[in-house]
């Protein structure tokens, strides 16, 4: 497995090769021209407790690894996510207002792609939740069927495209701890998203301090 410091010329070149077939980049319903649906949870519906997070994120795309740190914060009017490289250098920030998502300060198209994968992972792992009036272990979110199980203190979540062929691989998430959605995120989360072509590990390192400086 190759490792690069994000933002280096080597990583940008590697990302360009890995992503060359993905077409145009737009933070909206997904990556245009690819089966990569991204259904954002409206920012006003995200639980403030689950929204305050500081974590190390490791993204795997092909043979490459991307390491960054993210800080998320829920504000009255928006959700803000900041991505940092080593030594605290800001790579980009994402602002979500309702279901509109905007990337700021990303210097390359490759970083825009990293932003959409990062947001997809965060939404799937922490912010997409079962309806409050549902007692079932499965439910529907937009065009996806979600099934959640738990055993030996661990949660397992599966996202399947509604009506998709049985051969279509699902998105899967494994949680190190079986915490409820209302709890402060803790424990490593492992995400495998074949639709978007990435795998991710999210390791919370504490609650987020205010991003207002």
C-alpha positions in Angstrom: 0.0 0.0 0.0 1.4 3.4 -1.0 1.3 6.3 1.4 1.5 9.9 0.5 1.2 13.1 2.5 -2.0 14.7 1.2 -1.3 17.9 -0.8 2.1 16.6 -2.1 2.8 16.6 -5.8 3.1 12.8 -5.6 -0.4 12.4 -4.1 -2.0 14.8 -6.6 -0.5 12.8 -9.5 -1.5 9.5 -8.0 -5.0 10.8 -7.4 -5.3 12.1 -10.9 -4.5 8.6 -12.2 -6.8 6.9 -9.8 -9.7 9.2 -10.5 -9.2 9.9 -14.2 -12.3 7.9 -15.2 -14.7 9.6 -12.8 -15.7 12.5 -15.0 -16.8 15.9 -13.7 -16.8 16.7 -10.0 -19.8 18.3 -8.4 -20.9 18.2 -4.7 -24.6 17.4 -5.3 -26.3 14.0 -5.9 -23.0 12.3 -6.5 -20.1 12.2 -8.9 -21.5 12.8 -12.4 -21.1 9.8 -14.7 -20.6 7.3 -11.9 -22.9 5.1 -9.8 -22.0 7.1 -6.7 -25.2 8.3 -5.1 -24.9 10.7 -2.2 -28.1 11.6 -0.4 -27.3 14.2 2.2 -29.2 14.4 5.5 -30.5 18.0 5.7 -28.2 20.0 8.0 -31.1 21.0 10.1 -32.0 17.4 10.8 -28.5 16.3 12.0 -28.3 15.7 15.7 -26.0 18.3 17.2 -24.5 15.7 19.5 -23.5 13.5 16.6 -22.4 16.5 14.5 -19.6 17.6 16.9 -16.7 15.4 16.0 -12.9 15.5 15.7 -11.5 12.4 14.0 -8.6 10.9 11.9 -9.8 9.7 8.6 -8.0 7.3 6.3 -9.3 6.9 2.8 -8.3 4.1 0.5 -8.8 4.6 -3.3 -7.2 1.8 -5.3 -3.7 1.4 -4.1 -3.5 4.8 -2.5 -4.0 5.9 1.1 -5.1 9.5 2.0 -4.7 10.6 5.7 -6.4 13.6 7.1 -8.0 15.0 10.2 -11.6 16.3 10.2 -13.4 18.6 12.5 -17.2 18.9 12.3 -19.5 21.4 13.9 -23.3 22.0 13.8 -24.2 25.7 13.7 -27.8 27.1 13.7 -27.7 27.7 9.9 -25.3 25.1 8.6 -23.0 22.1 9.2 -19.3 22.9 8.8 -16.6 20.3 8.2 -12.9 21.2 8.0 -10.2 18.9 6.7 -6.7 19.2 7.9 -3.4 17.7 6.7 -0.5 16.9 8.9 0.8 19.8 11.1 -2.7 21.4 11.0 -2.6 22.7 7.5 -6.2 23.3 6.2 -6.9 21.4 3.0 -10.4 22.5 2.5 -13.7 23.1 4.3 -17.2 22.0 3.5 -20.4 23.9 4.3 -23.7 22.2 4.2 -26.9 24.3 4.3 -30.0 22.1 4.1 -29.0 19.6 1.3 -26.8 22.1 -0.5 -23.1 21.4 -0.1 -20.3 23.8 -0.9 -16.5 23.1 -0.9 -14.2 26.0 0.0 -10.4 26.4 -0.4 -9.9 23.1 -2.3 -6.9 23.8 -4.6 -7.5 20.9 -7.0 -10.3 18.8 -8.5 -8.7 15.8 -6.6 -9.4 17.5 -3.3 -13.0 18.1 -4.4 -13.3 14.4 -4.9 -11.8 13.7 -1.5 -14.4 16.1 0.0 -17.3 14.2 -1.5 -15.9 10.8 -0.3 -15.3 12.3 3.2 -18.9 13.7 3.4 -20.4 10.5 2.1 -18.5 8.5 4.8 -19.6 10.9 7.6 -23.2 10.9 6.5 -23.4 7.2 6.2 -21.6 6.5 9.4 -23.1 9.1 11.8 -25.9 11.2 10.3 -28.2 8.8 8.4 -30.4 7.3 11.1 -33.6 5.3 11.3 -36.9 7.3 11.7 -37.7 8.0 15.3 -41.0 6.1 15.1 -39.4 3.0 13.6 -38.7 -0.1 15.7 -37.4 -2.1 12.7 -33.8 -3.0 12.1 -34.3 -1.9 8.4 -35.6 1.2 6.8 -35.4 3.2 3.6 -33.4 6.3 3.0 -34.1 8.0 -0.3 -33.3 5.3 -2.9 -31.5 3.0 -0.5 -32.5 0.2 1.8 -30.6 0.2 5.1 -30.3 -2.8 7.4 -28.6 -2.6 10.8 -27.7 -5.5 13.1 -25.8 -5.8 16.3 -23.8 -8.6 18.0 -21.3 -8.7 20.8 -21.4 -5.0 21.3 -20.8 -4.1 17.7 -23.0 -2.5 15.0 -23.1 -3.6 11.4 -24.9 -1.5 8.7 -25.7 -2.4 5.1 -26.8 0.0 2.4 -28.4 -1.6 -0.7 -29.8 0.2 -3.7 -33.5 -0.3 -3.8 -34.5 -2.6 -6.7 -30.8 -3.4 -7.5 -29.7 -6.7 -8.8 -28.6 -9.2 -6.1 -25.2 -9.2 -7.6 -24.7 -5.4 -6.9 -22.4 -5.2 -3.9 -23.7 -3.1 -1.0 -22.1 -0.4 1.1 -21.1 -1.8 4.5 -20.2 -0.2 7.8 -18.7 -1.8 10.9 -18.6 0.0 14.2 -16.2 -0.8 16.9 -18.8 -0.1 19.5 -22.6 -0.4 19.6 -23.4 3.2 20.4 -26.7 4.9 19.8 -27.0 7.7 17.4 -27.5 10.2 20.3 -24.2 9.3 21.9 -21.0 11.1 21.2 -19.3 9.2 18.4 -16.6 6.9 19.7 -14.6 3.9 18.4 -13.2 3.3 14.9 -15.7 3.0 12.0 -14.8 1.0 8.9 -16.7 1.8 5.7 -16.5 0.0 2.3 -18.3 1.8 -0.5 -17.9 0.0 -3.8 -20.4 2.4 -5.5 -18.0 5.3 -5.1 -14.8 3.2 -5.1 -13.4 4.0 -1.7 -12.9 2.4 1.7 -12.5 4.5 4.8 -11.6 4.3 8.5 -12.8 7.0 10.9 -11.2 7.1 14.3 -12.7 9.8 16.6 -10.1 11.5 18.8 -12.4 13.8 20.8 -15.3 16.2 20.5 -14.8 19.2 18.2 -13.9 22.6 19.6 -15.6 25.5 18.1 -14.4 26.4 14.6 -15.1 30.1 15.1 -11.7 31.8 15.6 
